[in-house]
Amino acid sequence: MHRIAFEIAGFKIYYYGVMMTLGVLAAYGIVMLRNRRMKVAEPDSLLDCIVWILVTGLLGARIAYVIQRPALYMNDPLSVLNFREGGLTLYGSLVIGTAVFIIFCRRKKLSILKMLDLFAPAVMVGIAFGRIGCFLNGCCYGIPADPPLGVVFADAGIAEPRIPVQLFESLLCLAGAGIIFWLDAIKKADGSSFLAFASLYALI
């Protein structure tokens, strides 16, 4: 585990942010490549949709984190805006991001089910990158375990070895994306890929 990737003029760039950025780029590439075959929407509309999801999903992730830990921000409410200190919750991002996604599709008159299918494996890959970021950041670790299974997250102040569930989730999400790609060849109804995503991620 190593939080800091590099520094630019004393400004620290964290691996969590680096991995999140790589995850977004990978997801964007997957969506665009799939759209060439599926022809769900114009590329410009897809880019607009992704930008809206990213912005509102980030806000949703932060809001969910703050709601779960209000005591941390009672004395300094403005610290809620300090995203660099960390504090994001995936489920908040999924809830808010999905709501905005549906609104966007309705306004642009796009098929919600086809768009969900288009994005399904890309979201899985994005989460996989994000969980690697969690591992490097030293958050979201598992229960105590002895080496070699256990990992010491020293930079996070965790002295005892913990199971690196972040890496397990990352690998499982990549496998899940692979299953969705495989199912694309045999799916028979719109929404099938998204249903596979929802089922697989719930299982993971």
C-alpha positions in Angstrom: 0.0 0.0 0.0 1.3 3.4 -1.0 -0.9 6.4 -1.0 1.2 9.0 -2.9 1.9 8.4 -6.6 4.1 11.4 -7.2 4.4 15.1 -6.4 4.3 18.2 -8.7 5.7 21.4 -7.2 4.9 20.0 -3.7 1.3 19.1 -4.8 0.7 15.4 -3.9 -1.0 13.2 -6.5 -2.6 10.2 -4.8 -2.9 6.7 -6.3 -6.6 6.6 -5.4 -7.2 9.5 -7.8 -4.9 8.0 -10.4 -6.8 4.7 -10.3 -10.1 6.5 -10.4 -9.0 8.4 -13.5 -7.8 5.2 -15.2 -11.1 3.5 -14.3 -13.1 6.4 -15.9 -10.9 6.3 -19.1 -11.2 2.5 -19.3 -15.0 2.7 -18.9 -15.3 5.5 -21.4 -13.3 3.4 -24.0 -15.5 0.4 -23.4 -18.7 2.3 -23.8 -17.5 3.9 -27.0 -16.3 0.6 -28.5 -19.5 -1.2 -27.6 -21.6 1.6 -29.0 -19.9 1.1 -32.4 -21.6 -2.4 -32.5 -24.7 -1.7 -30.6 -25.4 1.8 -32.1 -27.4 3.0 -29.0 -26.6 6.7 -29.2 -24.5 9.3 -30.8 -20.9 9.6 -29.4 -21.5 13.2 -28.3 -24.6 12.2 -26.4 -22.7 9.4 -24.7 -19.9 11.8 -23.7 -22.4 14.2 -22.2 -24.1 11.4 -20.3 -20.7 10.2 -18.9 -19.8 13.7 -17.8 -23.1 14.1 -16.0 -22.8 10.7 -14.3 -19.2 11.5 -13.2 -20.1 14.9 -11.6 -23.3 13.8 -9.9 -21.9 10.4 -9.0 -19.0 12.1 -7.2 -21.3 14.3 -5.3 -23.5 11.4 -4.4 -20.5 9.4 -3.2 -19.5 12.3 -1.0 -23.0 12.9 0.3 -23.4 9.3 1.3 -20.1 9.3 3.1 -21.0 12.5 5.1 -24.4 11.2 6.0 -22.8 8.0 7.5 -20.3 10.1 9.5 -21.9 13.4 10.5 -19.8 13.7 13.7 -16.7 14.2 11.5 -18.1 17.4 10.0 -20.2 19.0 12.8 -17.4 21.3 13.9 -16.1 22.1 10.4 -19.0 21.9 7.8 -16.8 23.4 5.1 -14.5 20.3 5.2 -17.3 18.5 3.5 -16.0 20.2 0.3 -12.5 18.9 0.8 -12.5 15.9 -1.5 -8.8 15.4 -1.2 -9.1 14.2 2.4 -11.0 11.2 1.1 -14.4 10.1 2.0 -16.4 8.6 -0.9 -19.0 5.8 -0.7 -19.7 3.8 -3.9 -23.4 3.2 -3.2 -24.1 6.9 -3.0 -22.4 7.3 -6.4 -24.5 4.4 -7.9 -27.8 5.7 -6.6 -27.4 9.4 -7.6 -25.5 8.5 -10.8 -28.3 6.0 -11.9 -31.0 8.6 -11.2 -29.3 11.2 -13.3 -28.6 8.6 -16.0 -32.3 7.8 -16.2 -33.3 11.5 -16.4 -30.7 12.0 -19.1 -32.0 9.1 -21.2 -35.5 10.4 -20.9 -34.6 13.9 -22.0 -32.6 12.6 -24.9 -35.2 10.1 -25.8 -32.8 7.2 -25.6 -33.7 3.6 -24.6 -33.0 3.2 -20.9 -32.6 -0.5 -21.2 -30.2 -0.4 -24.2 -28.2 2.3 -22.5 -28.0 0.3 -19.3 -26.8 -2.7 -21.3 -24.2 -0.5 -23.0 -22.8 0.8 -19.7 -23.0 -2.5 -17.7 -19.5 -4.0 -18.2 -17.9 -0.6 -18.3 -19.2 0.1 -14.8 -17.7 -3.2 -13.6 -14.3 -2.3 -15.0 -14.5 1.1 -13.5 -15.2 -0.3 -10.1 -12.3 -2.8 -10.5 -9.9 0.1 -11.0 -11.5 2.0 -8.1 -11.0 -0.9 -5.7 -7.3 -1.1 -6.6 -7.2 2.6 -5.6 -8.9 1.6 -2.3 -6.1 -0.9 -1.7 -3.3 1.6 -2.4 -5.1 4.1 -0.3 -5.5 1.7 2.7 -9.3 1.9 3.0 -12.1 -0.7 2.7 -9.9 -3.5 4.1 -11.2 -6.7 5.4 -11.1 -8.7 8.7 -7.8 -9.5 10.4 -5.8 -12.4 8.9 -2.3 -13.8 9.2 0.2 -13.5 6.4 0.4 -14.3 3.5 -3.3 -13.6 3.2 -3.2 -10.6 5.5 -1.7 -7.3 4.4 -0.5 -4.6 6.7 -1.9 -1.1 5.8 0.7 0.8 7.7 0.2 4.2 6.0 -3.4 4.0 7.1 -2.4 3.3 10.7 -3.6 -0.3 10.7 -1.0 -2.4 12.5 -2.5 -5.8 12.2 -2.7 -7.7 8.9 -6.0 -7.5 7.1 -7.5 -9.4 4.2 -7.2 -7.2 1.1 -10.8 -7.6 0.0 -10.3 -4.6 -2.3 -8.2 -6.7 -4.6 -10.6 -9.7 -4.5 -13.4 -7.4 -5.5 -11.4 -5.9 -8.3 -10.6 -9.3 -9.7 -14.2 -10.5 -9.4 -15.4 -7.3 -11.1 -13.1 -7.9 -14.0 -14.4 -11.5 -14.2 -17.9 -10.2 -14.0 -17.2 -7.8 -16.9 -15.9 -10.8 -18.9 -19.1 -12.7 -18.2 -21.2 -9.8 -19.4 -19.2 -9.6 -22.6 -19.7 -13.3 -23.1 -23.5 -13.0 -22.4 -23.7 -10.3 -25.1 -23.5 -13.0 -27.7 -26.5 -14.9 -26.4 -28.7 -12.3 -24.8 -32.2 -12.1 -26.2 -33.8 -9.1 -24.6 -32.9 -5.5 -23.8 -31.8 -5.1 -20.2 -30.2 -8.6 -20.0 -26.6 -7.2 -19.7 -27.7 -4.8 -17.0 -29.6 -7.6 -15.1 -26.4 -9.7 -15.3 -24.4 -6.7 -13.9 -26.8 -6.1 -11.0 -26.9 -9.8 -10.1 -23.2 -10.3 -10.3 -22.3 -7.2 -8.4 -24.8 -8.1 -5.7 -23.2 -11.5 -5.4 -19.7 -10.0 -5.3 
